Amino acid sequence: LQRMLSIAVEVDRSPNCSSCKIADVIFPFILNIPLRSQREAFLNTMESHLLRCKLLELLFQHSCDVPTTLPLSLAKILYFLSHSTMLLQYQDETATWQRWDEMLQYLSLLLMSYQNVRQPIVCCLSPPTFLLAEHLRSSLNDRMDLIIQKAKPKLQDSDDISHLDVQLKIEDFISRMQQVLEQPFPWQIMEKLCMLR
């Protein structure tokens, strides 16, 4: 299934557009996956970083009280950290800290996938096959030309965030968590926060 989804993203003239369409179709099914382990298995095995980004973006937009119009970017990922509640349909009986833990897990996954989408991946194959590793938002034909021209992927204004931005959002998140939990943080939460930072 993951291989087929990855191919479906790539065959379109615009992988960015096809990944949006596929994510829109898959998203309702993600919401109905009953177990966290099943949700994580599906998202972790996804071959297309671009499709994973789109799905996770939809998931976080769905869990924000006030969705944002920012394009997918580092600033948007920080926004999700501050505004997401991540209460999914089957999480009602889950401990509150575990819902936050799942949210941080997906936020880290979104960040890693987004880094792969926006930056070249160093490829260790011989001969190097960069064709599938750069410019993931462009079609395969355009991608080859961009790589030959050694064009750098375009960064967005909302990717320009500072260490202070990150620090303030992390502190805001910790403050929100303390108000909700009213108990010492589980070590899993602190571990994921450190990884995300």
Buried (B, 14 or more C-beta within 10 A) or exposed (E): EBEEBBEBBBEBEBBBEBBBBBBEEBBEEBBEBEEBEEBBEBBEEBBBBBBBBBBBBBBBBBBBEEEBEBEBBBBBBBBBBEBBBBEBEBBEEBEBBBBBBBBBBBBBBBBBBBEBBBBBBEBEEEEEEBEBBBBBBBBBEBBBEBBEEEBEBEEBEBBEBEEEEBEEBBEBBBEBBEEEBEEEBBEBBEEBBEEBE
